[in-house]
Amino acid sequence: AAACGMCYIYYRQLTVIAYAIDTNILPISRDVCTYARWLSGEYATSVTRVFAKLFTLMARYLTVLDVETDIIAVADTTRGGYCTASYDRMRDADRDRLYHKYPRLLWIVVVL
């Protein structure tokens, strides 16, 4: 079970890096925009809503500084922030598009 979990983590990291290279957007930028959307109450699904609430609660208690105002200031496009639709998280359709665009990527994942 642990080996399967490690394989999934490796596979996920490889696709995230490939997506970052393909779109020329760093994963941390996408994470900042996702966190800003969660802080403003935007959720894709009810499962995302639960996860977002838990993450936000943990982040409030585990960070020393108040990062929420800074995150929103950096992300809000009405205040000069950079979070547009191109900074959305990678979806399954994006992963599938990567496999069609870079077929060797799928074989690397399968072989390793």
C-alpha positions as CSV (number, residue, x, y, z in Angstrom):
1,A,0.0,0.0,0.0
2,A,2.8,2.4,0.8
3,A,4.5,1.7,-2.5
4,C,1.3,2.4,-4.4
5,G,1.0,5.7,-2.5
6,M,4.5,6.7,-3.3
7,C,3.9,5.8,-7.0
8,Y,0.9,8.1,-7.0
9,I,2.8,10.9,-5.4
10,Y,5.6,10.6,-7.9
11,Y,3.1,10.5,-10.8
12,R,1.2,13.5,-9.5
13,Q,4.4,15.5,-9.0
14,L,5.6,14.6,-12.5
15,T,2.3,15.8,-14.1
16,V,2.3,19.0,-12.0
17,I,5.9,19.8,-13.2
18,A,5.0,19.0,-16.8
19,Y,1.9,21.2,-16.6
20,A,4.0,24.1,-15.1
21,I,6.5,23.8,-18.0
22,D,3.7,23.6,-20.5
23,T,1.8,26.7,-19.2
24,N,4.9,28.6,-18.0
25,I,3.1,29.2,-14.6
26,L,4.7,28.0,-11.4
27,P,2.7,25.6,-9.2
28,I,3.0,27.9,-6.2
29,S,1.3,30.7,-8.1
30,R,-1.6,28.3,-8.7
31,D,-1.6,27.4,-5.0
32,V,-1.8,31.1,-4.0
33,C,-4.7,31.7,-6.3
34,T,-6.5,28.6,-5.1
35,Y,-6.1,29.7,-1.5
36,A,-7.3,33.2,-2.3
37,R,-10.4,31.7,-4.0
38,W,-11.0,29.6,-0.9
39,L,-10.7,32.6,1.3
40,S,-13.3,34.5,-0.8
41,G,-15.7,31.5,-0.7
42,E,-15.3,30.1,-4.2
43,Y,-15.4,26.3,-4.2
44,A,-15.6,23.9,-7.2
45,T,-17.4,21.1,-5.3
46,S,-18.8,20.3,-1.9
47,V,-15.7,18.1,-1.2
48,T,-13.5,21.0,-2.1
49,R,-15.5,23.2,0.3
50,V,-14.9,20.8,3.2
51,F,-11.2,20.5,2.4
52,A,-10.9,24.3,1.9
53,K,-12.5,25.0,5.3
54,L,-10.2,22.5,7.0
55,F,-7.1,23.9,5.3
56,T,-8.0,27.5,6.1
57,L,-8.6,26.6,9.7
58,M,-5.3,24.9,10.0
59,A,-3.5,27.7,8.2
60,R,-4.9,30.3,10.6
61,Y,-3.6,28.3,13.6
62,L,-0.2,27.2,12.2
63,T,1.0,30.5,10.7
64,V,2.6,33.1,12.9
65,L,1.7,36.0,10.6
66,D,-1.7,37.0,9.1
67,V,-1.1,35.9,5.6
68,E,-4.7,36.0,4.4
69,T,-4.8,39.7,3.7
70,D,-1.5,39.5,1.8
71,I,-2.7,36.5,-0.2
72,I,-5.9,38.3,-1.2
73,A,-4.0,41.5,-2.0
74,V,-1.6,39.6,-4.3
75,A,-4.4,37.6,-5.9
76,D,-7.2,40.0,-6.4
77,T,-7.3,41.2,-10.0
78,T,-9.4,44.3,-9.1
79,R,-6.5,45.5,-6.9
80,G,-3.8,44.6,-9.4
81,G,-3.4,40.9,-8.5
82,Y,-2.5,38.2,-11.0
83,C,-5.1,35.5,-10.4
84,T,-6.9,35.0,-13.7
85,A,-8.5,31.9,-15.1
86,S,-5.1,30.8,-16.4
87,Y,-4.0,30.3,-12.8
88,D,-6.7,27.6,-12.1
89,R,-5.6,24.3,-10.7
90,M,-4.7,21.4,-13.0
91,R,-7.8,19.4,-13.8
92,D,-8.1,15.8,-15.2
93,A,-8.7,17.3,-18.7
94,D,-5.5,19.3,-18.5
95,R,-3.6,16.1,-17.5
96,D,-5.2,14.2,-20.4
97,R,-4.2,17.0,-22.8
98,L,-0.6,16.8,-21.5
99,Y,-0.6,13.1,-22.3
100,H,-1.8,13.7,-25.9
101,K,0.7,16.6,-26.3
102,Y,3.6,14.7,-24.7
103,P,3.0,11.0,-25.2
104,R,6.4,10.1,-23.7
105,L,5.3,11.5,-20.4
106,L,2.8,8.8,-20.0
107,W,5.4,6.1,-20.8
108,I,7.8,7.7,-18.3
109,V,5.1,7.4,-15.6
110,V,4.3,3.8,-16.5
111,V,8.0,2.7,-16.7
112,L,9.0,4.3,-13.4
